[in-house]
Structure formats: C-alpha cells, structure tokens
Amino acid sequence: MDAVTAVWREESARIVAGLARMLGDVGLAEEFAQDALVAALETWPRDGVPDRPGAWLTTAAKRRALDHLRRTRRHDQALRDLEPEHLGDRERPEQAEVGDDVLRLMFVSSHPVLPAEERTALTLRLLGGLTTAEIARAFLVREAVVAGRVARAKRTLAEEGVPFELPRGPELAVRLASVLEVIYLIFNEGYSATAGEDLMRPALALEALRLGRLLAGLAPGESEVHGLVALMEIQQSRADARTGPSGEPVQLHEQDRGRWNRELIASGFASMLRARAAGGGLGPYVLQAAIAVCHAQAAGAADTDWDQIAALYGALARLLPSPVVRLNQAVAVGMADGPEAGLALVDSLLSDPALRDYPPLSAVHGDLLARAGRDAEAGTAFERAAALTRNTAERAFLLTRAARHRTASSLARAARHRTTSFLARTAGVLDASPLGEAADRFLARTDLDAGTIRSYGQTLRRLRLDLGVATPLAEITPALVARVFAAAWSTAAPRTWNRHRAAVRSFSAWAGLADLSAELPRKHDDRRRRPAVADQTLAALWRHPSPRERALWRLVHESGAPAAAVLALDVEDLDLPARRAATITWGDGAAALLEELVAGRTCGPLFLADRRPAPARTPDPADLCPETGRGRLSYERAEYLFKRASGGYTLHQLAASARRSAPAPRTAAR
C-alpha cells in the first residue's frame, strides 16, 4: 500500500496530463488514472511491485482510455497511436512531451474561470496526487466539500470548453499569474494556517514547494516562477524557528536564526539568481523574494536593512496596490522610520472594507501601538485580532499579548480615573465601565422587544469587536464610532446605515454619554423600486466560491420566494427528489448545490451561520443545528453577504429577477 501511494504521488501528474492531452477531457483523464491506481492496489500486493511502476500505471491507464475511445468511436488518430502494438516503445513518452503535458495540466487546473478554492483543490488532486480526504484534512473542511469543489471544477472546465493546451501571447501572463497564485495559496495555508489547532501544516507547504520547483523546471525562462520558488524556499527555511516549546508563535525578530535552514536559504538565493538571469521586469514574486533575501542576509534582527525592505515594499505597492501589500508596507515603514510613521499608513487601512475582518491588520496595528507606548490601545487591537482569527495557537498568542498590554496600562488608567465621580449616570452606567459590560446591560433591559434586541445587538457586537470590550466608555468618541461605521457599513443601504446609527444614539442616551453618533450623518432613504439583478451579475454570482451562498442565491432566484422564507427552511422540510419544500420549488442549479449543502445532515436549519453562537447568545433550539452546533443564518447576514458579492443588489431584487425571467404561461393548443 505504501509503495503504491509513493509511486502514485510521484507519477500521477504525468499520467493524468498525458491522458488529458489524448482525451481532451481532464475529468475523464483522472477517472482512467484512478482506475489504474485501483488495479495497482489489487495487483501489486499479490504479484509484487513491477520494475517500472510508473510505466505500469501509465500503460494500464492508457488501455482504459483506448477502450473508451473505441466505444465512443472518436479520435481515430488517437486510436492508431494507442494500438497495443505501438505501446512497447511508447509506454513512457519523451521527457519533453511529458513535461509539456504536465505544464498544460498546471495551466488547466489553475484556469481563472475557476474560483480560487476550486483551483486549489483541483491542483492538489491532479498535480499533487492527494486524495479528497487528504485535501480535506489539510484545509480543515469536510471531505464532501472538497469532492464538490473538484467535481464542480471539472464540470466548469468541460462546460467552458477549456482546451488542453499552453496559452500563447498576452494570455500567457494572465494564466501564469493564476498558476502562481494557486501554488502560493497552498504554501501560505501550510506556512501560516488560517484555522485549526496548529500554527503550520508542513505537508501543504512542502507540496507547494514541490509544485513550484516542478513549474520552474518546466518553464525555466519565467523569472516570476523562480521568484516564487525563492520566496517559498527562504520562508520555509524559518519553519523550525517559528514556534516555541508549546507550539506558540515566535515573531520574526525573536527567532533563533541558528535554527533557520541554511540549505533552503542557499537554494533560495540560487533561485533568485535564476530569476534575475531570466530577465524581464521585476514582478511581485521577485520583489517579495528580494524582501525575503534581505531578512535572510541579516545576521540578527538588529542588522536587518529595514530601509531597503521599505523601499522594496514601496515598489511592490506601486506594482500591486492591494490593501494587504500596503499593510506589509506599513510594517516595514514602522521599522524603518518609527512606529508613528507605520501607524499613519495603518490608519488609512482601518476603514478599508476589504480588510475589515482581516486578523493581521489588527495584529499589526497592535504591534505599532505597543512600540509607540500606547498600551491600552494595543491591548484592544490584539483582542480584536484574537477574536477574528480561527487559528487556536495564534489566538492564544494574541490574547497573551493583549493581557500584557492591558496590565501595563492598568496603573495609568487607575490614576486617570482616581478622581472620577463614581456616581451613576441617568441609567446607572458609569463612564469608567468597559464597553462590553455596558453593552450587555443595555441589551438585558426588559423594555426592549426581541426584534429590537436583535437589531441593537448587531450594532453593539461590531462596536465591541472593533473598539474592544474592555475599553472604558469614557474613552469612546464619535470619531472612533465613525471609523467603525466607515469600515463596516459604508456601502450599506441608507436604511441599514440609519438603523445602526439609531442604535448608537439609543445606547448613548441610555449610558448618559454625549451622542456617539454625532459624526454619523443620517442618509436619505430613497425606497424607489430598484431593478432586478442584471444577467451578467447573476453569471458571476453562480461562480462564487462559497457553496452555501450559491445554494441560497440559486434557491431564491429559481423559486422567486422571499429570502426570509428560504432562510427559515429546515433540512427535514426538503423533498430533494421532488425539488420542493412546502410551497417553495427550485430547478437544476439549486438541486445540485443542495445535495452538497445538506451533506448527510438530517435535521436542523438548512442554511447555517459561519460560526457557533457564543454561550451568552444561544439561539432558540429550532434555530440551532444539533449536529454541528451552528445557528441559523440570519437574514441580516445573508443580505450583507449578497450585497457585497453582487455590488449592492438586495435579496429582494434577486427574487424579483426570478419573476422577471420566468417564462410566460403557455396557452392551450387550438
């Protein structure tokens, strides 16, 4: 079994690539390759591993392809090429041809027509030789989710008629960027896991490095490919030094550089030289590799050339002006020119909706605030980063830092409030009370109905997350609240904006504070009927990476039912074969997605929230899934996600688009 797995991991990409060239269908190619693998699992334990196991698998897979071609009576030339009498000398094609096939497979599996999650899963499946179970374990998702991504990717490639060929001309740069993006996504998930117990998943990082080196060998003239390999090699060289004895993160400036892997660093330097030799302009991966080289060349943290790194990030920001690049630039500028200079750049990012819930933004903000001596604010920033991250080790590390800076600021805060009158304000809330405690008391009032509590709770949850639960009310200003609104609801409809604004005003009045909504202008609510969702927008929505969102949108669109009714559905309400639930019916698009969404669940809400509810916010039992512990997806959250994905359309407009596109009733034949 181990021998079969090892050979498959080494040979699968070449086998699938060769079959895909002959069949013109990636899905069929993998199916026949898998058939050969099953045959090996049955035969090799009994008869022994053949002398040329790769050739054995190739021949077995080709014979199955031959049978298929014969049955379908297609590709006569391929049939002649594959006749058994010709296989003797061609069990293993020429190396150049094999390399071209694997390169074609890389470009196809990473085609931009596929969402990032599907590109990643398909690449690991076809080129990494990983099973669905292995990919699911690596990304901490259910096996059914990975299987669905792979199946959808194959179906999309077939439906879009993506040819099994190398891109030419201007298309090459776009397609190569997509391949590199997939490989780097895999590496980053292994190097710094976004979720789970462990900080790193070494197997994923090493697989990405293997794929990068494979691509560099197949495309030796592409400087960006060598730049990516150099970047991954130098970053991976620090792996052993990135965690402490208990698995806790160790920051770059605190790492024991004696534990850095010098062989990988030397290999990264060599890859960087190959990137320079390949010529061409400095691309984003070459620039990032140059930054990694600066770190690797420094004998110690104090010797790091931060001026050079800041200059390189400046060049990268001009080439690739994304919020994440600008955040990294802020770190470098903060090290080169002082924390206040870095904070000036970070402040411009805090209201950027693209980074609103990005944990590294709050972590970087906390670092810079701590270096500037602003301990209380640093503690708040680290608490926010901890609340946003899904990685257990990272969360514990951030909470430790938050506690340290909270402690450092406690004496100063006590002195500041020593003379404060501790008499209750009009509602009995003290201006020295922490925001989290005050918000809980506000929402616990008996004069608020359930709908108002739910609405106010959404507003206050965002304020607590962004401003910090331990921040005293006296330190919260209208300017801080306005910054939260700019990041969270700047693109919201006027009605939503005004609802959150009203919640802030009500909370301010109850707490006896100056109006915290003073810098929030009321928006004019124009409720004129808006048009149905445009066809081109619908086409983009059906390619969205989230299966849950696609299933919800398809169901609303195909049924024309109100989104609230669709969100209220339970798994036990569904009659999947009949494609209906109560008065709601749906078509082919929703039917395919609902199978994956249910994924074996037998009861509970059909559409689930992203996370389990907090203990203090346990929903009604009818709105809680007994199998996953997650609550029902709220209408407000669903509306927000749809607006963000569709560019401002509402779920009501989505339902209207279904009614608009429904065919007219047929008249009886005469």
Secondary structure as UniProt FT lines:
FT   HELIX           2..23
FT   HELIX           26..47
FT   HELIX           53..72
FT   HELIX           76..82
FT   HELIX           84..87
FT   TURN            88..90
FT   HELIX           95..109
FT   TURN            112..113
FT   HELIX           116..126
FT   HELIX           132..139
FT   HELIX           143..159
FT   TURN            160..161
FT   HELIX           170..191
FT   STRAND          195..196
FT   HELIX           202..218
FT   TURN            220..221
FT   HELIX           223..236
FT   TURN            237..238
FT   HELIX           239..241
FT   TURN            245..246
FT   HELIX           252..254
FT   HELIX           257..259
FT   HELIX           262..278
FT   HELIX           284..297
FT   HELIX           301..303
FT   HELIX           306..319
FT   HELIX           323..337
FT   HELIX           339..347
FT   TURN            348..351
FT   HELIX           353..355
FT   TURN            356..357
FT   HELIX           359..371
FT   TURN            372..373
FT   HELIX           375..388
FT   STRAND          390..391
FT   HELIX           392..416
FT   TURN            417..419
FT   TURN            426..427
FT   TURN            431..432
FT   HELIX           435..443
FT   TURN            446..447
FT   HELIX           450..467
FT   TURN            469..470
FT   HELIX           473..475
FT   HELIX           478..489
FT   TURN            490..491
FT   HELIX           494..511
FT   TURN            516..519
FT   HELIX           535..541
FT   TURN            542..543
FT   HELIX           547..559
FT   HELIX           563..567
FT   HELIX           571..573
FT   TURN            576..579
FT   STRAND          580..581
FT   TURN            582..583
FT   STRAND          584..585
FT   HELIX           588..598
FT   TURN            599..600
FT   HELIX           615..617
FT   HELIX           621..623
FT   TURN            626..628
FT   STRAND          631..632
FT   HELIX           635..646
FT   HELIX           651..661
//
